[in-house]
Amino acid sequence: MNQQIPIKDVTPVPAKGSTTVDLYASRATNYTRAFTGLFRNIRMVGGAWLFLLYFGTVWLNWGDRQAIWWDLPGRKFYIFGATFWPQDFVLLSWLLIICAFGLFFITVFAGRVWCGYTCPQSVWTWIYMWCEKVTEGDRNQRIKLDKAPMSGQKLLRKTAKHTLWLLIGLVTGLTFVGYFSPIRDLLSQLLDGSADGWAYFWIGFFTLATYGNAGWLREQVCIYMCPYARFQSVMFDKDTLIVSYDPRRGEHRGPRKKTTDYKAQGLGDCIDCTMCVQVCPTGIDIRDGLQFECIGCAACIDACDSIMEKMDYPKGLISYTTEHNLSGQKTHLMRPRLIGYAIALLVMMGFFAYAVSIRPLVQLDVIKDRVLFRENENGDIENVYTLKIMNKDQLDHVFKIEAEGLDDLDFAGKNEVEVAAGEILSIPIELSIEPEKLPSSANKISFSVRAVDAPGINNDADSRFIGPSVR
């Protein structure tokens, strides 16, 4: 017999003597309980890695500069040994598309695990909740503290909590700005007051944003502000792994002693301890069925498994499972939608890697003079061009310049120039040819630049050689 997952009716009850329903409800503080378990340990390891990546990478050096540095004034983006320019913006677009498809793939496979384990909002919120536990105590202690009148101890605990929150926000904001302004110089400038005003503004902005989002808004961001919470359900299917309560095993709920023959009383494995609710960061009851507020963090699984272990019941009353499995049907792990996302993701990653590998380290732009052509003192037809050579490499190079496309084309100007790393050099070039050797009034020509010391670094650009009408 198939049993449907229960769905909770959350429609407010009209007040007495009223026929209208007020859909607004003020936020109720969510007091989460501390817990331990497998998925909490996984989340802590993942969070530690993300924190190390975010806070540690900014201090790495590459040669004489910061390893990762988004130099906005210089319009250069350094990522270890590679330098990217605004002309490489298409690569960033591709990277964002790949990340989107990666999110789609993981959502179809395992629901909102991105939210529960690696979303910055969730990771910072868990850290802020830990600070809350350290300064104010666990769930029951915090509830009692908030209900108590103001006292010296309460003020001290609240001050300590908000101080820790602000310090974490400050370090977060400082690190973020440090990716755009080298953090070692930024710190010294902040200390002596010589930093740019915008640095102070953005550090303050991200400090308060972190403090507000992770400290005060918390689950409100996940439920109301995050668009992913709204559209992720369209990517779910009945074979998606989701955090679910098994009603076939858990119902009917009820408290009992450990030694009681609860099955004889018509009870299921759920002892109705509400631990799954008390540890939930969004404050939902997973026993009410699949809800968009669930971020797939598995906190309820850890809490429930610990209770099942104490009661000597089998674990897994709440688990990562599928709707098909809950209804007694077979789960299909490999299905067309999942395979399609996987193929699209692999193909795009392959193209992205190829595009990065063949990215030219020298950019050549040709600007033709506004004067279409002119006749020089030798009677030859002459065209003037400005070549802009951008050295994207992190080494200085000597580039050889050549032009081709017409026979007996005379080249006037520097044919070898040295361009420093990250420099854009403008070179005037004059090309001339005898009038009778022009095949037409508009002729295609090509300029090329090649690094003398590294022939693999080269590029070319097309232009036109204009002359008088040929009859």
Helices and strands as residue ranges (DSSP letters): H 38-57, E 61-62, E 65-66, E 68-71, E 76-79, E 82-84, G 86-88, H 89-110, H 113-113, I 114-118, H 120-136, H 139-147, H 152-178, H 183-192, H 197-210, I 211-217, H 219-220, I 221-225, H 228-231, G 232-235, E 242-245, H 247-250, G 262-265, H 275-278, G 286-288, H 299-310, E 318-321, H 323-326, H 336-357, E 362-368, E 374-375, E 381-391, E 397-404, E 410-412, E 416-419, E 424-433, G 435-437, E 442-451, E 454-466
